[in-house]
Amino acid sequence: MAGYSSDKAALARRLRRIEGQVRGIGRMVDEDAYCIDVLTQISAATRALESVALQLLGDHLGHCVTEAITKGGPEADDKLREARQAIERLVRS
């Protein structure tokens, strides 16, 4: 079971909202909107995606990693490594 399962519907709504934002940015470009306005919307969509990513990371740490650590063994090491790599990707983006 995924760590975000209990919030799956809310997560899906947020992603659909972000999808709509990105489509709106595409329309702005098609309509030759002012550059700064497009950049402002891109920044907002980026922050929204980062927020979802942080929520998923928190859910992963709170559920998947915690469960693996409780069980112990190599799976715990794998989950910690995955979490570290995910954090590194988020920080680099």
C-alpha positions as CSV (number, residue, x, y, z in Angstrom):
1,M,0.0,0.0,0.0
2,A,1.3,3.4,-0.9
3,G,1.9,5.9,1.9
4,Y,-0.4,8.4,0.2
5,S,-3.3,6.0,-0.1
6,S,-5.4,7.7,2.6
7,D,-5.1,11.1,0.8
8,K,-5.3,9.7,-2.8
9,A,-8.5,11.6,-3.7
10,A,-7.1,14.9,-2.4
11,L,-3.8,14.3,-4.2
12,A,-5.6,13.6,-7.4
13,R,-7.6,16.8,-7.1
14,R,-4.4,18.9,-6.5
15,L,-2.7,17.3,-9.5
16,R,-5.7,18.0,-11.8
17,R,-5.7,21.6,-10.6
18,I,-2.0,21.8,-11.5
19,E,-2.7,20.2,-14.8
20,G,-5.2,23.0,-15.5
21,Q,-2.6,25.6,-14.5
22,V,-0.2,24.2,-17.0
23,R,-2.8,24.1,-19.8
24,G,-3.5,27.7,-18.9
25,I,0.1,28.6,-19.3
26,G,0.1,27.0,-22.7
27,R,-2.9,29.1,-23.7
28,M,-1.1,32.2,-22.4
29,V,1.8,31.4,-24.7
30,D,-0.5,30.7,-27.6
31,E,-2.1,34.1,-27.0
32,D,1.3,35.9,-26.7
33,A,0.7,36.9,-23.1
34,Y,3.3,39.2,-21.4
35,C,6.4,37.3,-20.6
36,I,6.4,38.2,-16.9
37,D,2.8,37.0,-16.6
38,V,3.7,33.7,-18.1
39,L,6.8,33.4,-15.8
40,T,4.6,34.2,-12.8
41,Q,2.2,31.4,-13.7
42,I,5.1,29.0,-14.3
43,S,6.4,29.9,-10.8
44,A,3.0,29.2,-9.3
45,A,2.7,25.8,-11.0
46,T,6.3,24.9,-9.9
47,R,5.5,25.8,-6.3
48,A,2.3,23.7,-6.5
49,L,4.2,20.7,-7.8
50,E,6.9,21.2,-5.1
51,S,4.2,21.2,-2.5
52,V,2.7,17.9,-3.8
53,A,6.2,16.4,-3.9
54,L,6.9,17.4,-0.3
55,Q,3.6,15.9,0.8
56,L,4.4,12.7,-1.0
57,L,7.9,12.6,0.5
58,G,6.4,13.2,4.0
59,D,3.9,10.4,3.4
60,H,6.7,8.1,2.2
61,L,8.9,8.8,5.2
62,G,5.9,8.4,7.6
63,H,4.6,5.2,6.1
64,C,7.0,3.3,3.8
65,V,10.3,4.2,5.4
66,T,8.9,3.9,9.0
67,E,7.4,0.5,8.2
68,A,10.7,-0.8,6.6
69,I,12.8,0.4,9.6
70,T,10.4,-1.3,12.0
71,K,10.9,-4.6,10.1
72,G,14.6,-4.0,9.8
73,G,17.0,-5.7,7.4
74,P,18.1,-4.7,4.0
75,E,14.7,-3.3,3.0
76,A,15.2,-0.6,5.6
77,D,18.5,0.4,4.1
78,D,16.9,0.4,0.6
79,K,14.0,2.6,1.7
80,L,16.4,5.1,3.4
81,R,18.6,5.2,0.3
82,E,15.5,5.8,-1.9
83,A,14.3,8.6,0.4
84,R,17.8,10.2,0.4
85,Q,17.9,10.1,-3.4
86,A,14.4,11.6,-3.7
87,I,15.4,14.4,-1.4
88,E,18.5,15.0,-3.4
89,R,16.4,15.2,-6.6
90,L,14.0,17.7,-5.0
91,V,16.8,19.9,-3.8
92,R,18.5,19.9,-7.2
93,S,15.3,20.8,-9.0
